[in-house]
Amino acid sequence: MRKILAVFVTFLTLFAIKEGFYILNTTDKEIVNQRTILIVITLSIIIPLILLSLWLWSPRKNRPEN
């Protein structure tokens, strides 16, 4: 189940990164007027998604038996 969630979060993260690059490189007037706010919003979404994706893909540590 963890790997399925990791794949889903990874695809979601890649999509968010793609949209972030679109915001940085677009010449659309509405986006250019609000670019600073959109960059902050984009980073506040992308950074937690990257951290969650890395955490889900990292191997679990084995619990020692008592």
Order of alpha helices (4+ residues) and beta strands (2+ residues): alpha-alpha-alpha
